[in-house]
Amino acid sequence: MGKNAGVSQNPNDSHHGENEPADDVQRADALRAGLADYELDADDLALLEDGGERRATGDVAGPLPVLAVVGRPNVGKSTLVNRILGRREAVVQDTPGVTRDRVTYEAEWSGRRFLLVDTGGWEQDARGLQERVAEQAEAAIELADAVLFVVDASVGATGTDEQVVRLLRRSGKPVILVANKVDDQRGEADAAALWNLGLGEPFALSALHGRGSGDLLDAVLALLPEVSAAGGQLREGGPRRVALLGRPNVGKSSLLNALTGSERVVVDDVAGTTRDPVDELVTLGDRPWWFVDTAGIRRRVHQTRGADFYASLRTQTALEKAEVGVVLVDASVAMTEQDIRVIQQVIDAGRALVIAYNKWDLMDDDRRDLLEREIERELVQVQWAPRVNLSARTRWHVDRLVRALDTSLQSWDTRISTGRLNAFLGELVAAHPHPVRGGKQPRILFGTQADTRPPRFVLFTTGFLDPGYRRFIERRLRETFEFTGTPIEISVRVREKRRRTR
């Protein structure tokens, strides 16, 4: 089936459901009514009642609140993180300073979601533990809405703990003092001794055995805001927020300087010059845009130390605050695994995406041919992202970013009416039905768009859809409705027919 074999109407007319053919509306109403013959749960009914026009209950526009877990090495921070998550995510060892691949996790308690930051990666070295802990704790506290300060109750407060306490007081952030490793009543006396830290009543618990963890999380929810005050809330109608991302030394700061027409950011040939995100209000295409120049994302978080470790955290935070990520790739050298990982990070965050190939002025014909082959091979699943070839140093084609940003953000905000979506699905399935599996052929009963930013679709089916068929649906959605520059999420809800009662 070709690109135009789906819904025949102009795709742009479908973005907001305007001028929708009456046949499409009637078809969707009939399909929705047919779902009454199937077992539906309360979440299904709420989604169908909303018609995909509102966010799911409990969702809040803006970044999730951030809870940082701080403390010196080997006090049980990662054990507590695993306890809060309800699964083993953070690596736990008896060795102080064990580093991890991931440091930020999405957690949930009593129906509320928040981001949990495990401040691992603190390492003892010859230069002194206290100085290192103070430096890194300060960065973590700055990024958080609330802090869990973990102390080993069996050891008691140390000089390092007291240094972190001073940072917490200066920050003004809400703090819960956690007295960990209180496994029985005898440990309660050890916990009580931590009153001397001056942070209020110590919260006695055992992260290893779960003792007191539920009460702790209830207290956490009372402290956390609905939307992160540290990250800032995305405002409707304001300047769009753009994060400049990429591995070190690809030219992010040079591009920001080119956009502002000034030497706003220090540029150096040494990779990693930028450590803190720098916000800049830039006028492009006669409109204001917020640009954030972030520190380069290195190979893996666990290979970074000290300030670099927290530069990576800050980059993740900047992406959470952004609506669209511009990933810079150095076109003059071979693409690396790091480039691909940064692109995937934007997709995983659900942000609109533009890929900018910088240093085009350093390219020769042979390198151009190699780059095209690299893109076809390495980015075969991201062909939907707008591409801009530019040179930040000479400002060549920098102005073309605006069109790419507009395209990606428009797709990110796009909503397809329920009638138009089901007309599309009907024609698609008629031309290319799902393969028969085990003597059964799954059918798509009904589809609706549950959300935008990014577009998220829910399909009610009679059976599981093969991953390949779901990718086929996504590809045809992009072709028919011009979803350029945005990730698309497709979830499937398998529902069985109601049993007839006599």
Buried (B, 14 or more C-beta within 10 A) or exposed (E): EEEEBBBEBEBEBBBEBEEBBEEBBEBBEEBBEEBEEBEBEEEBEEBBEBBBEEBEEEEBEBBBBBBBBBBBBBBBBBBBBBBBBEEEBBBBEEEEBBBBEBBBBEBBBEEBEBBBBBBBBBBBEEEEBBEBBBBBBBBBBBBBBBBBBBBBBBBBBBEBBEBBBEBBEEBEBBBBBBBBBBBEEEBEEBBBEBBEBEBEEBBBBBBBBEBBBEEBBEBBBEBBBBBBBBBBBBEEEEBBBBBBBBBBBBBBBBBBBBBBEEEBBEBEEEEBBBBBBBEBEBEBEEEEBBBBBBBBBBEBBBEBBBBBBBBBBBBBBBBBBBBBBBBBBBBBBEBBEBBBEBBEBBBEBBBBBBBBBBBBEEBEEEBEEBBEEBBEEBBEEBEBBBBBBBBBBEBBBBBBBBEBBBBBBBBBBBBBBBBBBBBBBBBBBEEBEBEEEEEEEBEBBBBBBBBBBBBBBBBBBBBEBEEEBBEBBBBBBBBBBBBBBBBBEBEBBBBEEEEEEE
